[in-house]
Amino acid sequence: MKFFNFLLRHKALVLLTVIIIIAVIVLLQNSDFVNVKILFWQFSAQKVIFIIGAMILGYIIGKLVEVTVRSK
């Protein structure tokens, strides 16, 4: 019973844990290499790097939007 009370009190922590587990599973399944071409620049890297970069960029954009909305 204490475990369920903990889950009910800490919903955000449980949700964050589930999201992290899903993200780790996705990252582990995408370890192959991809070629990227941007104008005259070309390089090869693992998908994991691009996925982590997209996650970080999304977090930064979300925080910027949050700060902008709060300042109004």
PQR file with spaces between the fields and no chain letter, atoms N, CA, C, O and H, PARSE charges and radii, in Angstrom:
ATOM       1  N    MET     1       0.817   -1.196    0.000 -0.4000 1.5000
ATOM       2  CA   MET     1       0.000    0.000    0.000 -0.0000 2.0000
ATOM       3  C    MET     1       0.864    1.265    0.000  0.5500 1.7000
ATOM       4  O    MET     1       0.494    2.266   -0.614 -0.5500 1.4000
ATOM       5  N    LYS     2       2.000    1.227    0.677 -0.4000 1.5000
ATOM       6  CA   LYS     2       2.877    2.395    0.713 -0.0000 2.0000
ATOM       7  C    LYS     2       3.405    2.731   -0.673  0.5500 1.7000
ATOM       8  O    LYS     2       3.580    3.900   -1.016 -0.5500 1.4000
ATOM       9  H    LYS     2       2.301    0.414    1.175  0.4000 1.0000
ATOM      10  N    PHE     3       3.658    1.690   -1.471 -0.4000 1.5000
ATOM      11  CA   PHE     3       4.181    1.912   -2.825 -0.0000 2.0000
ATOM      12  C    PHE     3       3.180    2.689   -3.673  0.5500 1.7000
ATOM      13  O    PHE     3       3.564    3.600   -4.406 -0.5500 1.4000
ATOM      14  H    PHE     3       3.516    0.740   -1.193  0.4000 1.0000
ATOM      15  N    PHE     4       1.902    2.337   -3.580 -0.4000 1.5000
ATOM      16  CA   PHE     4       0.884    3.034   -4.366 -0.0000 2.0000
ATOM      17  C    PHE     4       0.682    4.460   -3.873  0.5500 1.7000
ATOM      18  O    PHE     4       0.408    5.353   -4.675 -0.5500 1.4000
ATOM      19  H    PHE     4       1.590    1.596   -2.985  0.4000 1.0000
ATOM      20  N    ASN     5       0.812    4.688   -2.584 -0.4000 1.5000
ATOM      21  CA   ASN     5       0.741    6.050   -2.052 -0.0000 2.0000
ATOM      22  C    ASN     5       1.907    6.880   -2.584  0.5500 1.7000
ATOM      23  O    ASN     5       1.741    8.056   -2.910 -0.5500 1.4000
ATOM      24  H    ASN     5       1.035    3.962   -1.933  0.4000 1.0000
ATOM      25  N    PHE     6       3.092    6.260   -2.670 -0.4000 1.5000
ATOM      26  CA   PHE     6       4.253    6.950   -3.225 -0.0000 2.0000
ATOM      27  C    PHE     6       3.987    7.341   -4.677  0.5500 1.7000
ATOM      28  O    PHE     6       4.274    8.466   -5.084 -0.5500 1.4000
ATOM      29  H    PHE     6       3.226    5.305   -2.405  0.4000 1.0000
ATOM      30  N    LEU     7       3.435    6.402   -5.460 -0.4000 1.5000
ATOM      31  CA   LEU     7       3.140    6.679   -6.868 -0.0000 2.0000
ATOM      32  C    LEU     7       2.122    7.803   -7.015  0.5500 1.7000
ATOM      33  O    LEU     7       2.251    8.650   -7.899 -0.5500 1.4000
ATOM      34  H    LEU     7       3.201    5.487   -5.129  0.4000 1.0000
ATOM      35  N    LEU     8       1.121    7.812   -6.161 -0.4000 1.5000
ATOM      36  CA   LEU     8       0.099    8.855   -6.242 -0.0000 2.0000
ATOM      37  C    LEU     8       0.655   10.225   -5.858  0.5500 1.7000
ATOM      38  O    LEU     8       0.248   11.238   -6.427 -0.5500 1.4000
ATOM      39  H    LEU     8       1.016    7.124   -5.443  0.4000 1.0000
ATOM      40  N    ARG     9       1.574   10.265   -4.905 -0.4000 1.5000
ATOM      41  CA   ARG     9       2.149   11.535   -4.464 -0.0000 2.0000
ATOM      42  C    ARG     9       3.183   12.085   -5.432  0.5500 1.7000
ATOM      43  O    ARG     9       3.352   13.300   -5.534 -0.5500 1.4000
ATOM      44  H    ARG     9       1.904    9.442   -4.443  0.4000 1.0000
ATOM      45  N    HIS    10       3.874   11.207   -6.141 -0.4000 1.5000
ATOM      46  CA   HIS    10       4.971   11.634   -7.001 -0.0000 2.0000
ATOM      47  C    HIS    10       4.687   11.288   -8.462  0.5500 1.7000
ATOM      48  O    HIS    10       5.462   10.570   -9.094 -0.5500 1.4000
ATOM      49  H    HIS    10       3.737   10.220   -6.059  0.4000 1.0000
ATOM      50  N    LYS    11       3.594   11.791   -8.988 -0.4000 1.5000
ATOM      51  CA   LYS    11       3.189   11.495  -10.365 -0.0000 2.0000
ATOM      52  C    LYS    11       4.207   12.012  -11.368  0.5500 1.7000
ATOM      53  O    LYS    11       4.503   11.335  -12.352 -0.5500 1.4000
ATOM      54  H    LYS    11       2.965   12.375   -8.474  0.4000 1.0000
ATOM      55  N    ALA    12       4.740   13.189  -11.135 -0.4000 1.5000
ATOM      56  CA   ALA    12       5.713   13.772  -12.061 -0.0000 2.0000
ATOM      57  C    ALA    12       6.987   12.936  -12.103  0.5500 1.7000
ATOM      58  O    ALA    12       7.562   12.743  -13.174 -0.5500 1.4000
ATOM      59  H    ALA    12       4.499   13.739  -10.336  0.4000 1.0000
ATOM      60  N    LEU    13       7.431   12.443  -10.969 -0.4000 1.5000
ATOM      61  CA   LEU    13       8.631   11.606  -10.906 -0.0000 2.0000
ATOM      62  C    LEU    13       8.415   10.295  -11.657  0.5500 1.7000
ATOM      63  O    LEU    13       9.301    9.832  -12.376 -0.5500 1.4000
ATOM      64  H    LEU    13       6.964   12.599  -10.099  0.4000 1.0000
ATOM      65  N    VAL    14       7.242    9.703  -11.489 -0.4000 1.5000
ATOM      66  CA   VAL    14       6.923    8.458  -12.196 -0.0000 2.0000
ATOM      67  C    VAL    14       6.875    8.704  -13.693  0.5500 1.7000
ATOM      68  O    VAL    14       7.417    7.912  -14.465 -0.5500 1.4000
ATOM      69  H    VAL    14       6.523   10.079  -10.905  0.4000 1.0000
ATOM      70  N    LEU    15       6.236    9.787  -14.118 -0.4000 1.5000
ATOM      71  CA   LEU    15       6.155   10.118  -15.548 -0.0000 2.0000
ATOM      72  C    LEU    15       7.540   10.376  -16.128  0.5500 1.7000
ATOM      73  O    LEU    15       7.840    9.916  -17.230 -0.5500 1.4000
ATOM      74  H    LEU    15       5.796   10.430  -13.491  0.4000 1.0000
ATOM      75  N    LEU    16       8.379   11.097  -15.411 -0.4000 1.5000
ATOM      76  CA   LEU    16       9.736   11.357  -15.861 -0.0000 2.0000
ATOM      77  C    LEU    16      10.534   10.068  -15.990  0.5500 1.7000
ATOM      78  O    LEU    16      11.296    9.906  -16.943 -0.5500 1.4000
ATOM      79  H    LEU    16       8.134   11.471  -14.516  0.4000 1.0000
ATOM      80  N    THR    17      10.372    9.166  -15.059 -0.4000 1.5000
ATOM      81  CA   THR    17      11.065    7.875  -15.112 -0.0000 2.0000
ATOM      82  C    THR    17      10.630    7.075  -16.334  0.5500 1.7000
ATOM      83  O    THR    17      11.467    6.481  -17.014 -0.5500 1.4000
ATOM      84  H    THR    17       9.752    9.297  -14.285  0.4000 1.0000
ATOM      85  N    VAL    18       9.341    7.055  -16.617 -0.4000 1.5000
ATOM      86  CA   VAL    18       8.831    6.337  -17.795 -0.0000 2.0000
ATOM      87  C    VAL    18       9.374    6.953  -19.076  0.5500 1.7000
ATOM      88  O    VAL    18       9.773    6.225  -19.985 -0.5500 1.4000
ATOM      89  H    VAL    18       8.661    7.538  -16.065  0.4000 1.0000
ATOM      90  N    ILE    19       9.396    8.274  -19.165 -0.4000 1.5000
ATOM      91  CA   ILE    19       9.920    8.957  -20.353 -0.0000 2.0000
ATOM      92  C    ILE    19      11.404    8.662  -20.536  0.5500 1.7000
ATOM      93  O    ILE    19      11.851    8.433  -21.660 -0.5500 1.4000
ATOM      94  H    ILE    19       9.071    8.865  -18.426  0.4000 1.0000
ATOM      95  N    ILE    20      12.167    8.662  -19.458 -0.4000 1.5000
ATOM      96  CA   ILE    20      13.602    8.358  -19.552 -0.0000 2.0000
ATOM      97  C    ILE    20      13.825    6.921  -20.003  0.5500 1.7000
ATOM      98  O    ILE    20      14.710    6.663  -20.818 -0.5500 1.4000
ATOM      99  H    ILE    20      11.803    8.848  -18.545  0.4000 1.0000
ATOM     100  N    ILE    21      13.040    5.988  -19.490 -0.4000 1.5000
ATOM     101  CA   ILE    21      13.182    4.588  -19.905 -0.0000 2.0000
ATOM     102  C    ILE    21      12.873    4.434  -21.389  0.5500 1.7000
ATOM     103  O    ILE    21      13.598    3.736  -22.098 -0.5500 1.4000
ATOM     104  H    ILE    21      12.320    6.198  -18.829  0.4000 1.0000
ATOM     105  N    ILE    22      11.814    5.071  -21.865 -0.4000 1.5000
ATOM     106  CA   ILE    22      11.470    5.010  -23.291 -0.0000 2.0000
ATOM     107  C    ILE    22      12.570    5.637  -24.134  0.5500 1.7000
ATOM     108  O    ILE    22      12.928    5.096  -25.180 -0.5500 1.4000
ATOM     109  H    ILE    22      11.226    5.638  -21.289  0.4000 1.0000
ATOM     110  N    ALA    23      13.113    6.775  -23.693 -0.4000 1.5000
ATOM     111  CA   ALA    23      14.185    7.434  -24.440 -0.0000 2.0000
ATOM     112  C    ALA    23      15.428    6.560  -24.519  0.5500 1.7000
ATOM     113  O    ALA    23      16.058    6.483  -25.574 -0.5500 1.4000
ATOM     114  H    ALA    23      12.821    7.215  -22.844  0.4000 1.0000
ATOM     115  N    VAL    24      15.792    5.902  -23.426 -0.4000 1.5000
ATOM     116  CA   VAL    24      16.964    5.026  -23.424 -0.0000 2.0000
ATOM     117  C    VAL    24      16.752    3.846  -24.372  0.5500 1.7000
ATOM     118  O    VAL    24      17.676    3.458  -25.087 -0.5500 1.4000
ATOM     119  H    VAL    24      15.281    5.964  -22.570  0.4000 1.0000
ATOM     120  N    ILE    25      15.553    3.272  -24.386 -0.4000 1.5000
ATOM     121  CA   ILE    25      15.264    2.157  -25.297 -0.0000 2.0000
ATOM     122  C    ILE    25      15.393    2.616  -26.753  0.5500 1.7000
ATOM     123  O    ILE    25      15.986    1.916  -27.573 -0.5500 1.4000
ATOM     124  H    ILE    25      14.802    3.586  -23.805  0.4000 1.0000
ATOM     125  N    VAL    26      14.845    3.778  -27.071 -0.4000 1.5000
ATOM     126  CA   VAL    26      14.939    4.309  -28.444 -0.0000 2.0000
ATOM     127  C    VAL    26      16.394    4.563  -28.810  0.5500 1.7000
ATOM     128  O    VAL    26      16.815    4.244  -29.922 -0.5500 1.4000
ATOM     129  H    VAL    26      14.363    4.347  -26.405  0.4000 1.0000
ATOM     130  N    LEU    27      17.161    5.128  -27.897 -0.4000 1.5000
ATOM     131  CA   LEU    27      18.567    5.411  -28.182 -0.0000 2.0000
ATOM     132  C    LEU    27      19.368    4.129  -28.400  0.5500 1.7000
ATOM     133  O    LEU    27      20.223    4.081  -29.283 -0.5500 1.4000
ATOM     134  H    LEU    27      16.819    5.387  -26.993  0.4000 1.0000
ATOM     135  N    LEU    28      19.107    3.114  -27.622 -0.4000 1.5000
ATOM     136  CA   LEU    28      19.844    1.864  -27.766 -0.0000 2.0000
ATOM     137  C    LEU    28      19.513    1.147  -29.073  0.5500 1.7000
ATOM     138  O    LEU    28      20.347    0.416  -29.606 -0.5500 1.4000
ATOM     139  H    LEU    28      18.412    3.153  -26.904  0.4000 1.0000
ATOM     140  N    GLN    29      18.313    1.350  -29.587 -0.4000 1.5000
ATOM     141  CA   GLN    29      17.915    0.692  -30.822 -0.0000 2.0000
ATOM     142  C    GLN    29      18.392    1.441  -32.065  0.5500 1.7000
ATOM     143  O    GLN    29      18.315    0.895  -33.166 -0.5500 1.4000
ATOM     144  H    GLN    29      17.636    1.944  -29.154  0.4000 1.0000
ATOM     145  N    ASN    30      18.876    2.659  -31.925 -0.4000 1.5000
ATOM     146  CA   ASN    30      19.288    3.472  -33.069 -0.0000 2.0000
ATOM     147  C    ASN    30      20.785    3.776  -33.009  0.5500 1.7000
ATOM     148  O    ASN    30      21.189    4.932  -32.885 -0.5500 1.4000
ATOM     149  H    ASN    30      18.938    3.102  -31.031  0.4000 1.0000
ATOM     150  N    SER    31      21.583    2.746  -33.096 -0.4000 1.5000
ATOM     151  CA   SER    31      23.025    2.958  -32.997 -0.0000 2.0000
ATOM     152  C    SER    31      23.727    2.893  -34.344  0.5500 1.7000
ATOM     153  O    SER    31      24.955    2.959  -34.395 -0.5500 1.4000
ATOM     154  H    SER    31      21.255    1.807  -33.197  0.4000 1.0000
ATOM     155  N    ASP    32      22.974    2.764  -35.443 -0.4000 1.5000
ATOM     156  CA   ASP    32      23.617    2.687  -36.754 -0.0000 2.0000
ATOM     157  C    ASP    32      24.034    4.082  -37.235  0.5500 1.7000
ATOM     158  O    ASP    32      23.587    5.097  -36.700 -0.5500 1.4000
ATOM     159  H    ASP    32      21.977    2.711  -35.402  0.4000 1.0000
ATOM     160  N    PHE    33      24.891    4.110  -38.245 -0.4000 1.5000
ATOM     161  CA   PHE    33      25.438    5.358  -38.759 -0.0000 2.0000
ATOM     162  C    PHE    33      24.579    5.911  -39.889  0.5500 1.7000
ATOM     163  O    PHE    33      23.972    5.156  -40.650 -0.5500 1.4000
ATOM     164  H    PHE    33      25.254    3.286  -38.679  0.4000 1.0000
ATOM     165  N    VAL    34      24.536    7.231  -39.989 -0.4000 1.5000
ATOM     166  CA   VAL    34      23.836    7.910  -41.081 -0.0000 2.0000
ATOM     167  C    VAL    34      24.760    8.969  -41.670  0.5500 1.7000
ATOM     168  O    VAL    34      25.620    9.519  -40.981 -0.5500 1.4000
ATOM     169  H    VAL    34      25.029    7.844  -39.371  0.4000 1.0000
ATOM     170  N    ASN    35      24.567    9.242  -42.948 -0.4000 1.5000
ATOM     171  CA   ASN    35      25.316   10.306  -43.617 -0.0000 2.0000
ATOM     172  C    ASN    35      24.467   11.565  -43.645  0.5500 1.7000
ATOM     173  O    ASN    35      23.277   11.512  -43.958 -0.5500 1.4000
ATOM     174  H    ASN    35      23.869    8.796  -43.507  0.4000 1.0000
ATOM     175  N    VAL    36      25.070   12.686  -43.322 -0.4000 1.5000
ATOM     176  CA   VAL    36      24.369   13.959  -43.290 -0.0000 2.0000
ATOM     177  C    VAL    36      25.070   14.915  -44.239  0.5500 1.7000
ATOM     178  O    VAL    36      26.291   15.066  -44.201 -0.5500 1.4000
ATOM     179  H    VAL    36      26.036   12.729  -43.068  0.4000 1.0000
ATOM     180  N    LYS    37      24.273   15.564  -45.099 -0.4000 1.5000
ATOM     181  CA   LYS    37      24.805   16.562  -46.026 -0.0000 2.0000
ATOM     182  C    LYS    37      24.108   17.886  -45.759  0.5500 1.7000
ATOM     183  O    LYS    37      22.883   17.981  -45.830 -0.5500 1.4000
ATOM     184  H    LYS    37      23.281   15.441  -45.130  0.4000 1.0000
ATOM     185  N    ILE    38      24.901   18.903  -45.452 -0.4000 1.5000
ATOM     186  CA   ILE    38      24.385   20.252  -45.255 -0.0000 2.0000
ATOM     187  C    ILE    38      25.192   21.171  -46.165  0.5500 1.7000
ATOM     188  O    ILE    38      26.354   21.477  -45.896 -0.5500 1.4000
ATOM     189  H    ILE    38      25.896   18.825  -45.394  0.4000 1.0000
ATOM     190  N    LEU    39      24.555   21.597  -47.237 -0.4000 1.5000
ATOM     191  CA   LEU    39      25.200   22.401  -48.283 -0.0000 2.0000
ATOM     192  C    LEU    39      26.469   21.692  -48.773  0.5500 1.7000
ATOM     193  O    LEU    39      26.375   20.652  -49.425 -0.5500 1.4000
ATOM     194  H    LEU    39      23.612   21.349  -47.455  0.4000 1.0000
ATOM     195  N    PHE    40      27.644   22.234  -48.472 -0.4000 1.5000
ATOM     196  CA   PHE    40      28.885   21.632  -48.944 -0.0000 2.0000
ATOM     197  C    PHE    40      29.573   20.795  -47.859  0.5500 1.7000
ATOM     198  O    PHE    40      30.692   20.320  -48.054 -0.5500 1.4000
ATOM     199  H    PHE    40      27.721   23.079  -47.943  0.4000 1.0000
ATOM     200  N    TRP    41      28.921   20.623  -46.757 -0.4000 1.5000
ATOM     201  CA   TRP    41      29.490   19.937  -45.615 -0.0000 2.0000
ATOM     202  C    TRP    41      28.843   18.562  -45.510  0.5500 1.7000
ATOM     203  O    TRP    41      27.618   18.453  -45.569 -0.5500 1.4000
ATOM     204  H    TRP    41      28.012   21.008  -46.599  0.4000 1.0000
ATOM     205  N    GLN    42      29.640   17.516  -45.357 -0.4000 1.5000
ATOM     206  CA   GLN    42      29.118   16.157  -45.256 -0.0000 2.0000
ATOM     207  C    GLN    42      29.854   15.419  -44.150  0.5500 1.7000
ATOM     208  O    GLN    42      31.077   15.505  -44.040 -0.5500 1.4000
ATOM     209  H    GLN    42      30.635   17.604  -45.309  0.4000 1.0000
ATOM     210  N    PHE    43      29.102   14.693  -43.332 -0.4000 1.5000
ATOM     211  CA   PHE    43      29.728   13.887  -42.293 -0.0000 2.0000
ATOM     212  C    PHE    43      28.841   12.692  -41.968  0.5500 1.7000
ATOM     213  O    PHE    43      27.668   12.645  -42.337 -0.5500 1.4000
ATOM     214  H    PHE    43      28.108   14.623  -43.421  0.4000 1.0000
ATOM     215  N    SER    44      29.427   11.736  -41.273 -0.4000 1.5000
ATOM     216  CA   SER    44      28.726   10.523  -40.880 -0.0000 2.0000
ATOM     217  C    SER    44      28.787   10.403  -39.360  0.5500 1.7000
ATOM     218  O    SER    44      29.845   10.581  -38.755 -0.5500 1.4000
ATOM     219  H    SER    44      30.380   11.774  -40.973  0.4000 1.0000
ATOM     220  N    ALA    45      27.647   10.101  -38.756 -0.4000 1.5000
ATOM     221  CA   ALA    45      27.586    9.955  -37.304 -0.0000 2.0000
ATOM     222  C    ALA    45      26.465    8.984  -36.945  0.5500 1.7000
ATOM     223  O    ALA    45      25.650    8.621  -37.792 -0.5500 1.4000
ATOM     224  H    ALA    45      26.788    9.957  -39.247  0.4000 1.0000
ATOM     225  N    GLN    46      26.436    8.576  -35.700 -0.4000 1.5000
ATOM     226  CA   GLN    46      25.389    7.668  -35.254 -0.0000 2.0000
ATOM     227  C    GLN    46      24.066    8.411  -35.076  0.5500 1.7000
ATOM     228  O    GLN    46      24.042    9.600  -34.758 -0.5500 1.4000
ATOM     229  H    GLN    46      27.098    8.872  -35.011  0.4000 1.0000
ATOM     230  N    LYS    47      22.981    7.694  -35.285 -0.4000 1.5000
ATOM     231  CA   LYS    47      21.657    8.281  -35.091 -0.0000 2.0000
ATOM     232  C    LYS    47      21.466    8.753  -33.658  0.5500 1.7000
ATOM     233  O    LYS    47      20.753    9.722  -33.399 -0.5500 1.4000
ATOM     234  H    LYS    47      23.001    6.728  -35.543  0.4000 1.0000
ATOM     235  N    VAL    48      22.110    8.057  -32.735 -0.4000 1.5000
ATOM     236  CA   VAL    48      21.974    8.402  -31.312 -0.0000 2.0000
ATOM     237  C    VAL    48      22.349    9.857  -31.078  0.5500 1.7000
ATOM     238  O    VAL    48      21.679   10.563  -30.325 -0.5500 1.4000
ATOM     239  H    VAL    48      22.689    7.269  -32.945  0.4000 1.0000
ATOM     240  N    ILE    49      23.406   10.299  -31.715 -0.4000 1.5000
ATOM     241  CA   ILE    49      23.866   11.678  -31.534 -0.0000 2.0000
ATOM     242  C    ILE    49      22.814   12.667  -32.022  0.5500 1.7000
ATOM     243  O    ILE    49      22.567   13.684  -31.374 -0.5500 1.4000
ATOM     244  H    ILE    49      23.950    9.725  -32.327  0.4000 1.0000
ATOM     245  N    PHE    50      22.194   12.369  -33.164 -0.4000 1.5000
ATOM     246  CA   PHE    50      21.164   13.257  -33.695 -0.0000 2.0000
ATOM     247  C    PHE    50      19.910   13.252  -32.826  0.5500 1.7000
ATOM     248  O    PHE    50      19.276   14.291  -32.641 -0.5500 1.4000
ATOM     249  H    PHE    50      22.395   11.543  -33.690  0.4000 1.0000
ATOM     250  N    ILE    51      19.557   12.097  -32.297 -0.4000 1.5000
ATOM     251  CA   ILE    51      18.371   12.017  -31.438 -0.0000 2.0000
ATOM     252  C    ILE    51      18.612   12.780  -30.139  0.5500 1.7000
ATOM     253  O    ILE    51      17.741   13.524  -29.689 -0.5500 1.4000
ATOM     254  H    ILE    51      20.073   11.253  -32.448  0.4000 1.0000
ATOM     255  N    ILE    52      19.775   12.604  -29.541 -0.4000 1.5000
ATOM     256  CA   ILE    52      20.103   13.350  -28.314 -0.0000 2.0000
ATOM     257  C    ILE    52      20.143   14.849  -28.605  0.5500 1.7000
ATOM     258  O    ILE    52      19.655   15.652  -27.810 -0.5500 1.4000
ATOM     259  H    ILE    52      20.482   11.999  -29.907  0.4000 1.0000
ATOM     260  N    GLY    53      20.718   15.219  -29.732 -0.4000 1.5000
ATOM     261  CA   GLY    53      20.746   16.635  -30.119 -0.0000 2.0000
ATOM     262  C    GLY    53      19.352   17.204  -30.291  0.5500 1.7000
ATOM     263  O    GLY    53      19.085   18.331  -29.873 -0.5500 1.4000
ATOM     264  H    GLY    53      21.115   14.566  -30.378  0.4000 1.0000
ATOM     265  N    ALA    54      18.452   16.431  -30.908 -0.4000 1.5000
ATOM     266  CA   ALA    54      17.068   16.883  -31.077 -0.0000 2.0000
ATOM     267  C    ALA    54      16.368   17.013  -29.729  0.5500 1.7000
ATOM     268  O    ALA    54      15.581   17.938  -29.527 -0.5500 1.4000
ATOM     269  H    ALA    54      18.669   15.516  -31.248  0.4000 1.0000
ATOM     270  N    MET    55      16.649   16.090  -28.800 -0.4000 1.5000
ATOM     271  CA   MET    55      16.056   16.172  -27.464 -0.0000 2.0000
ATOM     272  C    MET    55      16.539   17.425  -26.732  0.5500 1.7000
ATOM     273  O    MET    55      15.748   18.136  -26.112 -0.5500 1.4000
ATOM     274  H    MET    55      17.289   15.339  -28.963  0.4000 1.0000
ATOM     275  N    ILE    56      17.826   17.681  -26.812 -0.4000 1.5000
ATOM     276  CA   ILE    56      18.385   18.859  -26.141 -0.0000 2.0000
ATOM     277  C    ILE    56      17.847   20.138  -26.764  0.5500 1.7000
ATOM     278  O    ILE    56      17.485   21.076  -26.053 -0.5500 1.4000
ATOM     279  H    ILE    56      18.468   17.103  -27.316  0.4000 1.0000
ATOM     280  N    LEU    57      17.794   20.178  -28.098 -0.4000 1.5000
ATOM     281  CA   LEU    57      17.261   21.355  -28.785 -0.0000 2.0000
ATOM     282  C    LEU    57      15.795   21.579  -28.418  0.5500 1.7000
ATOM     283  O    LEU    57      15.381   22.715  -28.187 -0.5500 1.4000
ATOM     284  H    LEU    57      18.088   19.417  -28.676  0.4000 1.0000
ATOM     285  N    GLY    58      15.012   20.509  -28.363 -0.4000 1.5000
ATOM     286  CA   GLY    58      13.613   20.629  -27.963 -0.0000 2.0000
ATOM     287  C    GLY    58      13.468   21.133  -26.540  0.5500 1.7000
ATOM     288  O    GLY    58      12.580   21.936  -26.253 -0.5500 1.4000
ATOM     289  H    GLY    58      15.348   19.586  -28.551  0.4000 1.0000
ATOM     290  N    TYR    59      14.332   20.672  -25.646 -0.4000 1.5000
ATOM     291  CA   TYR    59      14.301   21.141  -24.262 -0.0000 2.0000
ATOM     292  C    TYR    59      14.624   22.638  -24.186  0.5500 1.7000
ATOM     293  O    TYR    59      13.955   23.394  -23.482 -0.5500 1.4000
ATOM     294  H    TYR    59      15.053   20.020  -25.880  0.4000 1.0000
ATOM     295  N    ILE    60      15.661   23.049  -24.923 -0.4000 1.5000
ATOM     296  CA   ILE    60      16.055   24.462  -24.911 -0.0000 2.0000
ATOM     297  C    ILE    60      14.943   25.335  -25.472  0.5500 1.7000
ATOM     298  O    ILE    60      14.634   26.384  -24.907 -0.5500 1.4000
ATOM     299  H    ILE    60      16.205   22.435  -25.495  0.4000 1.0000
ATOM     300  N    ILE    61      14.338   24.913  -26.578 -0.4000 1.5000
ATOM     301  CA   ILE    61      13.241   25.692  -27.170 -0.0000 2.0000
ATOM     302  C    ILE    61      12.063   25.755  -26.201  0.5500 1.7000
ATOM     303  O    ILE    61      11.440   26.807  -26.054 -0.5500 1.4000
ATOM     304  H    ILE    61      14.589   24.060  -27.036  0.4000 1.0000
ATOM     305  N    GLY    62      11.753   24.644  -25.544 -0.4000 1.5000
ATOM     306  CA   GLY    62      10.671   24.638  -24.560 -0.0000 2.0000
ATOM     307  C    GLY    62      10.930   25.589  -23.409  0.5500 1.7000
ATOM     308  O    GLY    62      10.024   26.295  -22.966 -0.5500 1.4000
ATOM     309  H    GLY    62      12.259   23.790  -25.664  0.4000 1.0000
ATOM     310  N    LYS    63      12.167   25.612  -22.921 -0.4000 1.5000
ATOM     311  CA   LYS    63      12.506   26.535  -21.827 -0.0000 2.0000
ATOM     312  C    LYS    63      12.422   27.994  -22.286  0.5500 1.7000
ATOM     313  O    LYS    63      11.958   28.854  -21.538 -0.5500 1.4000
ATOM     314  H    LYS    63      12.903   25.039  -23.281  0.4000 1.0000
ATOM     315  N    LEU    64      12.868   28.271  -23.511 -0.4000 1.5000
ATOM     316  CA   LEU    64      12.775   29.636  -24.030 -0.0000 2.0000
ATOM     317  C    LEU    64      11.322   30.074  -24.168  0.5500 1.7000
ATOM     318  O    LEU    64      10.985   31.212  -23.842 -0.5500 1.4000
ATOM     319  H    LEU    64      13.245   27.572  -24.119  0.4000 1.0000
ATOM     320  N    VAL    65      10.471   29.195  -24.642 -0.4000 1.5000
ATOM     321  CA   VAL    65       9.045   29.514  -24.738 -0.0000 2.0000
ATOM     322  C    VAL    65       8.453   29.734  -23.360  0.5500 1.7000
ATOM     323  O    VAL    65       7.655   30.651  -23.165 -0.5500 1.4000
ATOM     324  H    VAL    65      10.745   28.270  -24.907  0.4000 1.0000
ATOM     325  N    GLU    66       8.836   28.901  -22.402 -0.4000 1.5000
ATOM     326  CA   GLU    66       8.338   29.042  -21.037 -0.0000 2.0000
ATOM     327  C    GLU    66       8.737   30.388  -20.447  0.5500 1.7000
ATOM     328  O    GLU    66       7.914   31.064  -19.830 -0.5500 1.4000
ATOM     329  H    GLU    66       9.483   28.156  -22.561  0.4000 1.0000
ATOM     330  N    VAL    67       9.983   30.778  -20.631 -0.4000 1.5000
ATOM     331  CA   VAL    67      10.454   32.072  -20.101 -0.0000 2.0000
ATOM     332  C    VAL    67       9.712   33.219  -20.785  0.5500 1.7000
ATOM     333  O    VAL    67       9.341   34.200  -20.141 -0.5500 1.4000
ATOM     334  H    VAL    67      10.652   30.229  -21.132  0.4000 1.0000
ATOM     335  N    THR    68       9.500   33.088  -22.092 -0.4000 1.5000
ATOM     336  CA   THR    68       8.780   34.140  -22.829 -0.0000 2.0000
ATOM     337  C    THR    68       7.345   34.272  -22.360  0.5500 1.7000
ATOM     338  O    THR    68       6.851   35.386  -22.187 -0.5500 1.4000
ATOM     339  H    THR    68       9.801   32.291  -22.615  0.4000 1.0000
ATOM     340  N    VAL    69       6.677   33.164  -22.154 -0.4000 1.5000
ATOM     341  CA   VAL    69       5.281   33.193  -21.708 -0.0000 2.0000
ATOM     342  C    VAL    69       5.178   33.716  -20.289  0.5500 1.7000
ATOM     343  O    VAL    69       4.259   34.476  -19.984 -0.5500 1.4000
ATOM     344  H    VAL    69       7.079   32.259  -22.294  0.4000 1.0000
ATOM     345  N    ARG    70       6.088   33.333  -19.419 -0.4000 1.5000
ATOM     346  CA   ARG    70       6.058   33.797  -18.022 -0.0000 2.0000
ATOM     347  C    ARG    70       6.340   35.284  -17.900  0.5500 1.7000
ATOM     348  O    ARG    70       5.841   35.937  -16.983 -0.5500 1.4000
ATOM     349  H    ARG    70       6.835   32.716  -19.667  0.4000 1.0000
ATOM     350  N    SER    71       7.131   35.826  -18.813 -0.4000 1.5000
ATOM     351  CA   SER    71       7.497   37.244  -18.706 -0.0000 2.0000
ATOM     352  C    SER    71       6.353   38.165  -19.134  0.5500 1.7000
ATOM     353  O    SER    71       6.415   39.368  -18.881 -0.5500 1.4000
ATOM     354  H    SER    71       7.535   35.296  -19.558  0.4000 1.0000
ATOM     355  N    LYS    72       5.333   37.640  -19.764 -0.4000 1.5000
ATOM     356  CA   LYS    72       4.201   38.505  -20.200 -0.0000 2.0000
ATOM     357  C    LYS    72       3.234   38.765  -19.088  0.5500 1.7000
ATOM     358  O    LYS    72       2.240   39.464  -19.285 -0.5500 1.4000
ATOM     359  H    LYS    72       5.283   36.663  -19.970  0.4000 1.0000
